[in-house]
Amino acid sequence: MRFVKAIVAFVAAFGLATTAYAAGETVLVVGGGKSGLPLVKILKEQGYKVRLSVRDKSKAGDVEAGVEVVEADVTKPETLASALKGATFVISTIGAGGVEPPNNAENVDYKGVASLADASKAAGIMHFVLMSSISAGDTNPETFLNKRFGMVLMWKGKGEEHVRKSGISYTIVRPGGLQNCDPGKVGLKFGPAGANLAGRICRSDVGLVMADALTNKDAVGKTVEVISEDGAPVTAWKGAWAAIPKS
């Protein structure tokens, strides 16, 4: 496993295509909700081994055949090491489940993300992808999402900052409003952090972007906002990473 990780790191560092090397590597997807399950399907189709981490296996939902399901809870850092063991990559799709502890925004989107990033660094994870949200970092209590979900955007921003400072190789993906639809049917628009793009996006298309970030050298150390863009070439977004500044 260490040898294979070293190969992945080498080819990524020199800008070589890593798909062939990454195929068969294990991706830990943290969060089996509406965004996690489409992502699992995409990763399986791309040839990865997929491990899905959920708080309660009995509530994991309709999981793709061949996916390993494990129990772990980002609000309980001591549960993370076993879920991470043997994985090469991590993608987090977690989000607060309400405004009451322990599943509120402070504990999940900030402290939970921080614990997951730190545990991933300790486990030798090659690349960490975080699903966040456009406007993450907004501290205005009157902003709709902050007002309704316990300052969730502020706490997501704090979670992002911890990831950036953790020392792990990362990509942060900030989607617009999420909806359920099939992936790869419309074009996507990328913007840098703070662009505050306005629009919606299919959860599955967010999954395509996060999966691409795993081995794309142009995605490393970047925060990208992404929404659907009708009329744009469907795959043009794959060349948009290079224009996004590191952040």
C-alpha positions in Angstrom: 0.0 0.0 0.0 2.8 2.5 0.8 4.5 1.6 -2.4 1.4 2.3 -4.5 0.8 5.6 -2.6 4.3 6.6 -3.4 3.7 6.0 -7.1 0.5 8.0 -7.0 2.3 10.9 -5.3 5.2 10.7 -7.8 3.1 10.9 -10.9 0.9 13.6 -9.4 3.9 15.7 -8.5 5.2 15.6 -12.0 1.8 16.3 -13.6 1.4 12.9 -15.2 -2.0 11.3 -15.6 -2.8 9.3 -12.5 -6.0 7.6 -13.5 -4.4 4.3 -14.2 -2.5 4.4 -10.9 -5.5 5.5 -8.9 -7.8 2.9 -10.3 -8.2 0.2 -7.7 -7.2 2.5 -4.8 -9.5 2.9 -1.9 -11.5 6.1 -1.5 -13.2 6.7 1.8 -16.5 8.6 1.3 -17.6 10.1 4.6 -21.3 10.7 4.7 -23.9 8.5 3.0 -26.6 11.0 2.4 -28.1 12.5 -0.8 -24.7 13.6 -2.0 -22.6 10.7 -0.8 -24.5 7.9 -2.5 -24.3 9.4 -6.0 -20.6 10.0 -5.5 -20.1 6.3 -4.4 -21.7 5.2 -7.7 -19.4 7.5 -9.7 -16.3 6.3 -8.0 -17.2 2.7 -8.5 -17.8 3.3 -12.2 -14.3 4.9 -12.4 -12.7 1.8 -11.0 -12.0 2.8 -7.4 -12.6 0.6 -4.4 -15.1 2.5 -2.3 -15.5 2.5 1.5 -18.5 4.4 2.8 -18.4 5.8 6.3 -21.8 6.3 8.1 -22.8 6.9 11.7 -25.3 4.0 11.6 -25.0 1.1 9.1 -28.6 0.2 9.5 -29.5 3.6 8.0 -27.0 3.5 5.1 -29.7 3.4 2.4 -29.3 1.8 -1.0 -25.6 1.4 -1.3 -23.9 0.1 -4.5 -22.9 -3.5 -4.6 -19.3 -4.1 -3.6 -19.0 -1.0 -1.4 -17.6 -1.6 2.0 -19.7 0.2 4.7 -18.2 1.1 8.0 -19.4 3.0 11.0 -17.6 6.2 12.1 -18.7 9.5 13.5 -16.8 12.8 12.9 -18.1 14.1 16.2 -16.3 11.2 17.9 -12.7 11.5 16.6 -11.7 8.2 18.2 -13.9 6.3 15.6 -12.1 7.7 12.6 -8.8 5.8 12.5 -10.3 2.4 11.7 -12.4 3.8 8.9 -9.3 5.5 7.4 -7.1 2.5 7.6 -5.8 1.4 4.1 -7.5 4.2 2.3 -5.6 6.4 -0.2 -8.1 9.2 -0.7 -10.9 10.8 1.4 -14.0 12.7 0.2 -16.2 14.3 2.8 -19.8 15.0 2.0 -20.9 15.6 5.6 -23.2 18.3 6.8 -25.1 19.3 9.9 -28.3 17.3 10.6 -30.0 20.1 12.5 -29.4 22.8 15.0 -29.2 20.7 18.1 -26.0 19.1 19.4 -24.2 16.8 18.6 -25.2 17.0 15.0 -25.3 20.8 14.7 -23.1 22.9 12.3 -20.5 23.7 14.9 -19.9 20.1 15.8 -20.2 18.7 12.3 -19.2 21.3 9.7 -16.4 22.7 11.8 -15.2 20.4 14.6 -16.1 17.3 12.7 -14.4 18.4 9.5 -11.3 19.4 11.5 -11.2 16.0 13.2 -11.5 14.2 9.9 -8.8 16.3 8.3 -6.4 15.7 11.2 -7.1 12.0 11.3 -6.7 11.8 7.5 -3.3 13.5 7.7 -2.2 11.1 10.5 -3.4 8.2 8.4 -1.2 9.3 5.4 -4.1 10.1 3.1 -2.8 11.3 -0.3 -5.6 13.8 -1.0 -8.6 15.1 0.9 -11.6 16.6 -0.9 -14.2 18.6 1.1 -17.7 19.3 -0.1 -18.6 22.7 1.4 -21.0 25.4 0.1 -21.0 28.7 -1.9 -20.9 31.5 0.7 -19.0 29.4 3.2 -17.5 31.8 5.7 -20.4 34.2 5.7 -20.8 35.5 9.3 -24.0 37.5 8.7 -26.7 36.1 11.1 -29.4 37.4 8.8 -28.2 35.3 5.8 -31.0 32.7 5.1 -28.9 29.6 5.7 -27.2 31.0 8.8 -30.5 32.1 10.3 -32.2 28.8 9.6 -29.3 26.4 10.3 -27.4 27.8 13.3 -24.8 29.9 11.5 -23.9 27.0 9.2 -22.0 29.1 6.6 -19.8 30.5 9.3 -19.0 27.1 10.7 -18.4 25.7 7.2 -15.9 28.5 6.7 -14.1 27.6 9.9 -14.0 23.9 8.8 -12.5 25.0 5.4 -9.8 27.0 7.2 -8.8 24.1 9.3 -8.4 21.9 6.3 -6.2 24.6 4.6 -4.0 24.8 7.6 -3.9 21.1 8.4 -1.0 20.3 6.1 -2.9 17.7 4.1 -3.2 17.9 0.3 -6.7 19.2 -0.3 -9.4 20.4 -2.7 -12.5 22.2 -1.4 -15.6 22.2 -3.6 -18.3 24.7 -3.0 -21.5 23.8 -4.9 -24.5 26.0 -5.4 -28.1 24.9 -4.6 -28.3 21.1 -4.8 -30.8 19.1 -6.7 -31.2 15.5 -7.7 -30.5 14.7 -11.3 -28.3 12.5 -13.5 -24.6 13.5 -13.9 -22.9 14.8 -17.1 -26.0 16.2 -18.8 -25.2 19.9 -18.6 -22.1 22.1 -18.6 -20.7 23.4 -15.4 -19.3 26.9 -14.4 -16.3 27.2 -12.1 -15.4 30.2 -10.0 -12.8 31.0 -7.3 -13.6 31.2 -3.6 -15.6 34.4 -3.0 -17.1 34.6 -6.5 -20.5 33.8 -5.0 -21.8 32.2 -8.1 -25.6 32.1 -8.1 -27.3 28.9 -9.4 -28.0 25.3 -8.8 -26.2 22.0 -9.6 -26.9 18.3 -9.7 -25.5 16.4 -6.7 -24.2 13.9 -9.1 -22.3 16.6 -11.0 -20.7 17.7 -7.8 -19.7 14.1 -7.4 -18.0 14.2 -10.8 -16.1 17.3 -9.8 -14.9 15.8 -6.5 -13.9 12.5 -8.1 -11.9 14.4 -10.7 -10.1 16.4 -7.9 -8.7 13.2 -6.4 -5.9 12.9 -9.0 -5.9 16.3 -10.8 -2.8 18.3 -10.1 -4.6 21.5 -11.1 -7.1 20.9 -8.3 -4.6 20.7 -5.4 -4.7 23.5 -2.8 -7.8 25.1 -4.4 -11.3 26.1 -3.4 -13.7 26.1 -6.3 -17.3 27.3 -6.6 -19.4 25.3 -9.1 -22.9 25.6 -10.6 -24.7 24.3 -13.6 -24.3 26.3 -16.9 -26.9 25.5 -19.5 -25.4 25.6 -23.0 -21.8 25.1 -21.9 -19.9 22.1 -23.3 -20.6 19.2 -20.9 -16.9 18.3 -20.3 -15.4 21.8 -20.6 -15.1 22.2 -16.9 -12.3 19.6 -16.7 -10.0 22.2 -18.1 -11.2 25.0 -15.8 -9.2 23.9 -12.7 -6.0 25.6 -14.0 -7.6 29.1 -14.0 -8.6 28.8 -10.3 -6.1 30.4 -7.9 -4.8 28.4 -4.9 -6.6 29.4 -1.7 
